[in-house]
Each structure stands twice: as structure tokens, then as C-alpha cells.
Amino acid sequence: MGKINSILLFCSIAIVILLTIPVAHCNIAQEPKAVDNWFQKLSHAKQKMTKLHFYFHDIVSGRSPTAVPIAQANSTSHSPTAFGQLAVLDDRLTTGPEINSTTIGRAQGIVGAASLEEFSLLMSLNFVFTNGKYNGSTLSLLGCNTVLNEFREMPIVGGSGVFRLAQGVATAKTHTLSKNGDAIVEYNIVVLHY
């Protein structure tokens, strides 16, 4: 009986700890009627433009990587561009490039090496905002990231919360790239939304 009580106590403590860890949720969902009401008012709404600036911390090394490979083609190991490799990521978004900068969200999604000729990624990401005035809102990016170019432009194809019906452009620039592949990427985004 003492062993069962110890297990129950351990499980209770683990649940309490897990409940206190901040989690990046993809959006704050509303019931269908509330969303329908929002769309009914849309014809009277004025489109807004929002500019965002943040840093994306892509960690591929160490004990706690935020980007991990999940699949690759048989030929990927022989490809100079890693063609055929897929990875998932859950990268921090911060106000500055420093590791201790304020976290404003997460970049969550799938990236794949999609070119035989250059190191180019097909990116399908959600920028999930978890802090500040955009907390609970998301932006969705879907596009080609030719990571060796100084500047890369990718489309913003949607969003949720504050960014419902978003469309826009994300510009990325590598801030730092370490020898082990960890990268800090600067993002500037301009979106139109309602």
C-alpha cells in the first residue's frame, strides 16, 4: 500500500509541475457562433496593417534541440543540399537576439529541404504569440526559404485571433549561425488583417 501511495504522490506532484509550465497554444478558439458574428461585422471593418519584429532561435544541437529531423529520403545523406530531409520545430521567438531576451511566442511547424540545387527550405510554420498584446494569436507562414541568401521573403497566408484573415510578407535575415548549426534569425513581418 505504501508503494501505491508513493506513486500517487509522485503523479500528483508531476501534474502540478506540468500545469505550471507555460505552453504555446496555437490559438484561442471561439465557439462557431462567435466566429460567425465576427464575420457578420466584417463588411463594416477596416483593414489594419501591423508590423512585427522578432528573433527566431533555431537550436539543432545539445540536449534540448528545438528543431529535430523526423524523416529523410535514402538519398539525403548524399545530397549537398540535404534534399529530402524533414524536420519539426518549436523555436522561441524573442524581442532581441540575446538568449535571455523576452519570449513573445513560438515558431512551430515543419520544414523540408526541397531543392536539389540550393539549400532551400519549404517552411510551413505557425508563429504562436504567447506574450503581450498578441497573446493567443497566430500567423501562418508558408513559403520557400533560401537560407544562404542574405534576405529571404516568405508569404504570410493567414492567422487567428487578432490576425484573422491575415495576409502579408515575412522577411528573414540570419543574425548568427554557429558551427554546430544553431541559428538566430531576425524576422520583420508586415501583415494586413481585420
PyMOL commands that set and color helices and strands:
alter all, ss='L'
color gray80, all
select helices_A, chain A and resi 2-20+32-40+42-44+76-78+132-134+161-163
alter helices_A, ss='H'
color red, helices_A
select strands_A, chain A and resi 48-58+67-71+86-94+103-113+121-129+138-145+152-160+167-177+183-193
alter strands_A, ss='S'
color yellow, strands_A
deselect
rebuild
show_as cartoon
